[in-house]
């Protein structure tokens, strides 16, 4: 039974969505400096690398990350591979959704993780509002994609985020699906549970396990 770690490592070299806080990782205490233990301190935005969006990310006053139903984060999940020439994931790319509650889209974006030195890319593949509507209508509770946003870069409005988060669909962004064949898996997505500020998202260690 193979387990895929689809989490992008948080480091000072990881691409950051334009305008978000950078990553700082430093040694706060070190045995080599005479301390009794090693202690690391980190600073980064909650939408860094592999992360989830809580409803309060775009809908002020809605659920925060610590209020998300954990049952949405664990369970059967379908990885849908989208052809490499597709920029906009439309309903026709989704396929049959009967009985499917969690979906990850594997696109050309996954290859971006091989070249982090290029920084944040704006030419990533994304889902369209029509596809967001389709997913909500079919009762999907978690939707993920293999780059830092599920929605087209730029634009003043965010209809995809608003549609999904308005229905309390968990958005999982920044997964690395390079090694994952399309098909059905179990997903285990573990965001940090914290209560503070706007609680709009969290990094999330995420695994896919083959179903036998």
Secondary structure as a PSIPRED ss2 file (coil, helix, strand):
# PSIPRED VFORMAT (PSIPRED V4.0)

   1 X C   1.000  0.000  0.000
   2 X C   1.000  0.000  0.000
   3 X E   0.000  0.000  1.000
   4 X E   0.000  0.000  1.000
   5 X E   0.000  0.000  1.000
   6 X C   1.000  0.000  0.000
   7 X E   0.000  0.000  1.000
   8 X C   1.000  0.000  0.000
   9 X C   1.000  0.000  0.000
  10 X C   1.000  0.000  0.000
  11 X C   1.000  0.000  0.000
  12 X C   1.000  0.000  0.000
  13 X C   1.000  0.000  0.000
  14 X C   1.000  0.000  0.000
  15 X C   1.000  0.000  0.000
  16 X C   1.000  0.000  0.000
  17 X C   1.000  0.000  0.000
  18 X C   1.000  0.000  0.000
  19 X C   1.000  0.000  0.000
  20 X C   1.000  0.000  0.000
  21 X C   1.000  0.000  0.000
  22 X C   1.000  0.000  0.000
  23 X C   1.000  0.000  0.000
  24 X E   0.000  0.000  1.000
  25 X E   0.000  0.000  1.000
  26 X E   0.000  0.000  1.000
  27 X E   0.000  0.000  1.000
  28 X E   0.000  0.000  1.000
  29 X E   0.000  0.000  1.000
  30 X C   1.000  0.000  0.000
  31 X H   0.000  1.000  0.000
  32 X H   0.000  1.000  0.000
  33 X H   0.000  1.000  0.000
  34 X C   1.000  0.000  0.000
  35 X C   1.000  0.000  0.000
  36 X C   1.000  0.000  0.000
  37 X C   1.000  0.000  0.000
  38 X C   1.000  0.000  0.000
  39 X E   0.000  0.000  1.000
  40 X E   0.000  0.000  1.000
  41 X E   0.000  0.000  1.000
  42 X E   0.000  0.000  1.000
  43 X E   0.000  0.000  1.000
  44 X C   1.000  0.000  0.000
  45 X C   1.000  0.000  0.000
  46 X C   1.000  0.000  0.000
  47 X C   1.000  0.000  0.000
  48 X C   1.000  0.000  0.000
  49 X C   1.000  0.000  0.000
  50 X C   1.000  0.000  0.000
  51 X E   0.000  0.000  1.000
  52 X E   0.000  0.000  1.000
  53 X E   0.000  0.000  1.000
  54 X C   1.000  0.000  0.000
  55 X H   0.000  1.000  0.000
  56 X H   0.000  1.000  0.000
  57 X H   0.000  1.000  0.000
  58 X C   1.000  0.000  0.000
  59 X C   1.000  0.000  0.000
  60 X C   1.000  0.000  0.000
  61 X C   1.000  0.000  0.000
  62 X C   1.000  0.000  0.000
  63 X C   1.000  0.000  0.000
  64 X C   1.000  0.000  0.000
  65 X H   0.000  1.000  0.000
  66 X H   0.000  1.000  0.000
  67 X H   0.000  1.000  0.000
  68 X C   1.000  0.000  0.000
  69 X C   1.000  0.000  0.000
  70 X H   0.000  1.000  0.000
  71 X H   0.000  1.000  0.000
  72 X H   0.000  1.000  0.000
  73 X C   1.000  0.000  0.000
  74 X E   0.000  0.000  1.000
  75 X E   0.000  0.000  1.000
  76 X E   0.000  0.000  1.000
  77 X E   0.000  0.000  1.000
  78 X E   0.000  0.000  1.000
  79 X E   0.000  0.000  1.000
  80 X E   0.000  0.000  1.000
  81 X E   0.000  0.000  1.000
  82 X C   1.000  0.000  0.000
  83 X C   1.000  0.000  0.000
  84 X C   1.000  0.000  0.000
  85 X C   1.000  0.000  0.000
  86 X C   1.000  0.000  0.000
  87 X C   1.000  0.000  0.000
  88 X E   0.000  0.000  1.000
  89 X E   0.000  0.000  1.000
  90 X C   1.000  0.000  0.000
  91 X H   0.000  1.000  0.000
  92 X H   0.000  1.000  0.000
  93 X H   0.000  1.000  0.000
  94 X C   1.000  0.000  0.000
  95 X C   1.000  0.000  0.000
  96 X C   1.000  0.000  0.000
  97 X C   1.000  0.000  0.000
  98 X C   1.000  0.000  0.000
  99 X C   1.000  0.000  0.000
 100 X C   1.000  0.000  0.000
 101 X C   1.000  0.000  0.000
 102 X E   0.000  0.000  1.000
 103 X E   0.000  0.000  1.000
 104 X E   0.000  0.000  1.000
 105 X E   0.000  0.000  1.000
 106 X E   0.000  0.000  1.000
 107 X C   1.000  0.000  0.000
 108 X H   0.000  1.000  0.000
 109 X H   0.000  1.000  0.000
 110 X H   0.000  1.000  0.000
 111 X H   0.000  1.000  0.000
 112 X H   0.000  1.000  0.000
 113 X H   0.000  1.000  0.000
 114 X H   0.000  1.000  0.000
 115 X H   0.000  1.000  0.000
 116 X H   0.000  1.000  0.000
 117 X H   0.000  1.000  0.000
 118 X H   0.000  1.000  0.000
 119 X C   1.000  0.000  0.000
 120 X C   1.000  0.000  0.000
 121 X C   1.000  0.000  0.000
 122 X C   1.000  0.000  0.000
 123 X C   1.000  0.000  0.000
 124 X C   1.000  0.000  0.000
 125 X C   1.000  0.000  0.000
 126 X E   0.000  0.000  1.000
 127 X E   0.000  0.000  1.000
 128 X C   1.000  0.000  0.000
 129 X H   0.000  1.000  0.000
 130 X H   0.000  1.000  0.000
 131 X H   0.000  1.000  0.000
 132 X H   0.000  1.000  0.000
 133 X H   0.000  1.000  0.000
 134 X H   0.000  1.000  0.000
 135 X H   0.000  1.000  0.000
 136 X H   0.000  1.000  0.000
 137 X H   0.000  1.000  0.000
 138 X C   1.000  0.000  0.000
 139 X C   1.000  0.000  0.000
 140 X C   1.000  0.000  0.000
 141 X C   1.000  0.000  0.000
 142 X E   0.000  0.000  1.000
 143 X E   0.000  0.000  1.000
 144 X E   0.000  0.000  1.000
 145 X E   0.000  0.000  1.000
 146 X C   1.000  0.000  0.000
 147 X C   1.000  0.000  0.000
 148 X C   1.000  0.000  0.000
 149 X C   1.000  0.000  0.000
 150 X C   1.000  0.000  0.000
 151 X C   1.000  0.000  0.000
 152 X C   1.000  0.000  0.000
 153 X C   1.000  0.000  0.000
 154 X C   1.000  0.000  0.000
 155 X C   1.000  0.000  0.000
 156 X C   1.000  0.000  0.000
 157 X C   1.000  0.000  0.000
 158 X C   1.000  0.000  0.000
 159 X H   0.000  1.000  0.000
 160 X H   0.000  1.000  0.000
 161 X H   0.000  1.000  0.000
 162 X H   0.000  1.000  0.000
 163 X H   0.000  1.000  0.000
 164 X H   0.000  1.000  0.000
 165 X H   0.000  1.000  0.000
 166 X H   0.000  1.000  0.000
 167 X C   1.000  0.000  0.000
 168 X C   1.000  0.000  0.000
 169 X C   1.000  0.000  0.000
 170 X E   0.000  0.000  1.000
 171 X E   0.000  0.000  1.000
 172 X E   0.000  0.000  1.000
 173 X E   0.000  0.000  1.000
 174 X C   1.000  0.000  0.000
 175 X E   0.000  0.000  1.000
 176 X C   1.000  0.000  0.000
 177 X C   1.000  0.000  0.000
 178 X C   1.000  0.000  0.000
 179 X C   1.000  0.000  0.000
 180 X C   1.000  0.000  0.000
 181 X C   1.000  0.000  0.000
 182 X C   1.000  0.000  0.000
 183 X E   0.000  0.000  1.000
 184 X E   0.000  0.000  1.000
 185 X E   0.000  0.000  1.000
 186 X E   0.000  0.000  1.000
 187 X E   0.000  0.000  1.000
 188 X E   0.000  0.000  1.000
 189 X E   0.000  0.000  1.000
 190 X E   0.000  0.000  1.000
 191 X E   0.000  0.000  1.000
 192 X C   1.000  0.000  0.000
 193 X C   1.000  0.000  0.000
 194 X C   1.000  0.000  0.000
 195 X C   1.000  0.000  0.000
 196 X C   1.000  0.000  0.000
 197 X C   1.000  0.000  0.000
 198 X C   1.000  0.000  0.000
 199 X C   1.000  0.000  0.000
 200 X C   1.000  0.000  0.000
 201 X E   0.000  0.000  1.000
 202 X E   0.000  0.000  1.000
 203 X E   0.000  0.000  1.000
 204 X E   0.000  0.000  1.000
 205 X E   0.000  0.000  1.000
 206 X E   0.000  0.000  1.000
 207 X E   0.000  0.000  1.000
 208 X E   0.000  0.000  1.000
 209 X E   0.000  0.000  1.000
 210 X E   0.000  0.000  1.000
 211 X C   1.000  0.000  0.000
 212 X C   1.000  0.000  0.000
